[in-house]
Amino acid sequence: IHRRLLHTATPPLSSRQTDMKASSDDASDPRKLMPLRTYADDLREKPNVEYTIRPIGFVKSPYKERFGTPRQATVETQILGGTPQEGELVLDASIAKTSLRGLDGFDYCWVMSWMHLNTGYKPLITPPRLRMGRKKGSVPRVGLFATRAPHRPNQIALSALRIVSVCEKSGVVRVRGLDLIDGTPIIDIKPYVPYCDAFPDAASGWVGTLPQANGPDYVRYVAALGVVM
């Protein structure tokens, strides 16, 4: 379902207001003089409506399973190979290759993808990193939406990846710091823009209480069985 929704927070102008001389700022920004539109109200849907999303491509990744795959694109420890890996975002042939034009001018891109192998979710979870230094039973649980847990009502992932190269002809974006497994469907690609995407001084909730914001997970290996607990 594709609909174009336009809106403005400016209330409709009264007859008195329209007679008033516009300020220089208003004259330079005609949006301030536009009457209120009601597109959102006119196209309001039922809360439980379903939407269909078609992937624009797929991830080509060295990671074939969850174990060894970084939990975030910036993680450099406890991962396959011990160092950030490279991979490719391969666009579907039906997507115009010219849609990648200009992306090579950015250092990073946002990648929205669908975690197709995940099912189900829990409203309260215990992030592995909160287990560090705590006894079993004393680890606090937090709400799903206060975490980056991969199991969610809608299995959507958001990754900030370093752009290595862009091939417009083949429709391939090579990236570094991949945190997605091979075959992950790609929903969208957007450029990372520091002025509106970076908030270095923002509070980070429970993550801010950790000894290291980007430190290791709490992982207990059972060597004899070759599994992770």
N, C-alpha and C positions, 0 to 999 in steps of 0.2 A: 504494500500500500504506500503510494507516494503522494503526499500532499504538501503544498507549499503554504506554510503558515506565516503570516506577517502580523506583527503587533507593535504597539507603542504604548508606553506608560503615560503619555500625555493626555489629560482629560480634554473633552471637546471644548472648543472656544465658544464663549458667549458672544452675543451681538456687540456687547460693549467692548469685549476684548478684541474683536476683529476690527473695530474702529480705531483702536489704539495704535499708535505708531510702533512698529516692531523695533526691538533693540538691534544693535549691530550684530550681536551674537545670533539672534533669531534669524536675521537676514542671511547670515552665512550658513545656517543649518536649517533647511526647510522642514526637517522632520519635527522640529519644535512647534511648527505651525499646523501640522496635520491633525485633523479631527480623529478621535478615537475610533479604531476599527474593531470589529467583533468577530474576526475569523475564528478565533479559538472557541468562542461560544457556539458559533454556527456549525462547527465541525466536531463538537464534543462527542466522544465515544463512550461506550459503556466501559466500566473499570476492568472487566475480564475479557476484553476483546483480544484476539490473537493476531499477531503479525507474522508474516513470512519474510525471512531474510535469506537472500541468495549470496553465497560466498563469492568474493571477487577473485579468489585464488587460494593457494595453499602454501604452507610452510615446508621448506626443505631443510631439515635439521639433522644434526648428528645424534640428537637425543631420541632414543627409541622407546623409552619408558620413563616413568616418573623418577625412579631412583637415579641420582646423579644429575638431574636437571635442576638448574638454579631456581630458587623460589622467586627471585626477582632478577631483572636483567643486569643489575649492578653487582650481584653476588659473585665472588671470585674464589670462595672456599667450599669444600665439600661438594664439588661438582666433577663431572666427567672430564678427565684430562687435567684437572687441577688448574685450569685457566679458562677464561671466557672463550667460547667457541663462535665460529662464524656459520652462517646459514643463509638461506635465500628466501625471499618472498616472491613466489612465482604467480604472476597474474594470469587469470583465465584468458583464453584466446578471444572470448567474446567481449572482453574489456578493451577499450581503445588504448593502445600503447602510448598515445600522446598524453594520456592522463598522468603519466609520470614526468612529463616535461617540467623542468624547474626544480624538481625534488633534489637533484644533486647539489643544489646550492645550500642545502641545510646539513648540519652535522648529525642531527638525530631526527627520528620520526616516531610518531605514536602508531602502534599497530593494535587494532581491535580485532580479536579473534574469538572463535567459539571452541571451548574446551570440550571437544566432542566425545571424549572417553569418560567424562565424569557423569555421575548420576546422583541424585538426591542431595540433601543438605541438612544441616542442623542449625537452629536459630542461636544456640549458644555453643561455643567451642573453646578449646584450650590451645592457643598458639604454641607450637613447639618451643619457641624462644622464651616463653614465660616459665618454662619448667626448669630453667637453669638455676641451680642452687636451692631448689625448693623440694620439700619432701612430698611423696605421693599423698594426695588428698588435700594438700594445702595450696595447690596451684589454682589461681583464680580463672574463671571462665569469662569470656567477653562476648558481646553480641556479634553475630556474623558480619554485619555491616561496619563494624569497627575493626575488621581484619581484612587481609588479602587472601583469605582461604579460597582455594580453587573450586570447592563445591558450593554452588549458589543456586538460587531459584532460576536465574538465567545464567548459563555457564559462559559468561562473557569475560574475557581477559583483556587487560590493557598493559601494553609493554612499551617502554621507551627504549628504542634500539639505536645503536650507532650505525650510521650509514657508511658503508665501505665504498660502494659503487652503485650506479643506476644505469641499466641498459634499457633505453627506451625501445629499441628495436625488438628485443626478445621479451620485454615486459618483466624483467627480473631486477629486484633490489637486493643487493648483497648487504648483510648486516652483521654486526659483531655484538656479543653480549646477549645472544639469544636465550630466552627462557621458555621456549615452546617446543613441544615434541614434534617429530616428523609427521607430516600429514595434517596438521592443525588447520582448519578452515579459517581464512582471513575474511573479516567483515569489512574493514576499512583501513586506510592508511592516511595519516595526516602529518604535516610537518610539525616538529617541536619548535616552538617559538618562545625563547626565554622571557621576554617582557610580560607575557600573559600566562605562561605555563610554570614558571618557577617562583616559589615563595619560600626562600631559605630560612626565614625567621618564624615560620608557621609552627604552631604547637602540633605535636605528633602523638598525643594521648599516651597510651601504655608503652608505645615504642620508645618514647622519650625517657622512660624510667629504666631502660636496659643499659647495662654497662657500655655496650657498643651498639650504636644504631644499626650498623651493618655487620654485626658479629655473627658467629656460627649458630646453627640450630642445635637443640638438644637432641642428639641421636645416640641411641644405645644399640650397639651391634651385638648380635649373637653369632659369633664366628663359626661355631660348629654347624649351624643351620644355614648360614649365609643369608640371614634376613635382618631386617631393621625393626626394632621395637619402638 
